[in-house]
Amino acid sequence: MAPRPKLSGIQRQALALYRGFLRAARLKSPEERQMIESVVSAEFRENARSVDRRNFVYIEYLIRRGKRQLDQLKNPDITGLSTLRINKASSIP
């Protein structure tokens, strides 16, 4: 088995954030857990596909936003996640 390449600091932060979401999802009901896991997985995959790896400012912004969302999700009164879609190509008249 070949050794894994070392992860950068931002990669470690993103992976820790992803794992944090999965851990927080375990504290919710089974239906909520499944929904949270699917939303989190889809968001991380979409950002991994669409965000340029060299755009550190935007990646750091996404990590900060994710940390805030994770803190909210850890609240026992919160039952799930919602996503906000922003059309990057649209322009405001």
Backbone torsions as a table, in degrees:
resi	resn	phi	psi	omega
1	MET	NA	126.1	-178.5
2	ALA	-76.5	145.0	178.3
3	PRO	-67.8	145.0	178.3
4	ARG	-73.7	144.5	174.5
5	PRO	-68.2	149.0	179.5
6	LYS	-67.9	141.2	178.3
7	LEU	-85.8	146.2	175.3
8	SER	-73.5	171.6	179.2
9	GLY	-62.0	-41.7	180.0
10	ILE	-67.7	-38.6	177.7
11	GLN	-63.3	-40.8	177.7
12	ARG	-64.2	-39.8	178.7
13	GLN	-64.2	-43.7	-179.3
14	ALA	-64.7	-42.1	179.2
15	LEU	-65.8	-41.1	177.7
16	ALA	-64.3	-38.4	177.7
17	LEU	-64.0	-44.9	178.9
18	TYR	-59.7	-46.9	178.6
19	ARG	-63.5	-37.3	177.3
20	GLY	-61.4	-41.5	177.2
21	PHE	-62.9	-41.9	-179.6
22	LEU	-66.2	-37.5	177.2
23	ARG	-66.2	-42.7	179.6
24	ALA	-65.3	-34.5	179.8
25	ALA	-64.8	-30.7	179.7
26	ARG	-64.2	-21.2	-178.3
27	LEU	-84.4	-6.3	-178.0
28	LYS	-98.3	173.9	179.0
29	SER	-65.7	160.5	-178.3
30	PRO	-56.8	-38.4	179.4
31	GLU	-67.9	-44.8	179.3
32	GLU	-65.1	-39.5	-179.8
33	ARG	-59.5	-46.8	-179.0
34	GLN	-62.5	-42.3	179.8
35	MET	-66.1	-43.9	-179.7
36	ILE	-62.7	-46.0	-179.5
37	GLU	-61.9	-39.1	-179.5
38	SER	-70.0	-39.7	178.8
39	VAL	-65.7	-46.2	-178.7
40	VAL	-62.6	-45.8	179.7
41	SER	-60.7	-45.4	-179.2
42	ALA	-63.9	-42.3	-179.8
43	GLU	-64.1	-46.3	-179.3
44	PHE	-65.0	-42.1	178.6
45	ARG	-63.6	-43.4	-179.4
46	GLU	-63.0	-44.5	179.5
47	ASN	-68.3	-36.5	177.4
48	ALA	-63.8	-34.2	-178.5
49	ARG	-79.4	-39.7	-168.5
50	SER	-98.2	-20.6	-175.7
51	VAL	-93.6	131.2	178.0
52	ASP	-64.8	131.3	-176.9
53	ARG	-62.9	-20.1	-179.3
54	ARG	-92.6	-1.7	-179.5
55	ASN	-87.4	72.4	-173.4
56	PHE	-63.5	-35.2	-178.9
57	VAL	-62.6	-46.7	-179.4
58	TYR	-68.7	-38.8	178.4
59	ILE	-63.5	-42.4	178.1
60	GLU	-64.5	-37.4	175.2
61	TYR	-60.7	-46.0	180.0
62	LEU	-62.2	-37.9	178.8
63	ILE	-66.6	-43.2	177.5
64	ARG	-62.3	-44.0	178.7
65	ARG	-62.5	-41.4	178.1
66	GLY	-63.1	-39.6	178.5
67	LYS	-63.2	-40.2	177.5
68	ARG	-64.3	-42.9	179.0
69	GLN	-64.4	-39.2	178.8
70	LEU	-64.5	-41.6	177.2
71	ASP	-60.4	-40.0	177.5
72	GLN	-66.4	-41.5	-178.2
73	LEU	-65.1	-31.2	179.5
74	LYS	-68.6	-18.1	177.1
75	ASN	-64.3	127.0	-177.8
76	PRO	-62.9	-21.9	-179.6
77	ASP	-79.7	-16.4	179.8
78	ILE	-83.9	131.5	-175.8
79	THR	-105.3	-15.4	-178.8
80	GLY	-168.9	-172.6	-179.6
81	LEU	-116.5	154.7	168.7
82	SER	-131.0	157.1	179.6
83	THR	-117.1	151.4	178.0
84	LEU	-115.0	120.6	179.3
85	ARG	-98.4	126.8	177.1
86	ILE	-117.9	125.1	178.2
87	ASN	-80.6	107.5	-175.4
88	LYS	-69.6	-25.3	-176.2
89	ALA	-84.1	-16.6	-176.6
90	SER	-75.4	149.2	176.3
91	SER	-121.5	145.8	-179.4
92	ILE	-87.8	128.5	-178.6
93	PRO	-68.9	NA	NA
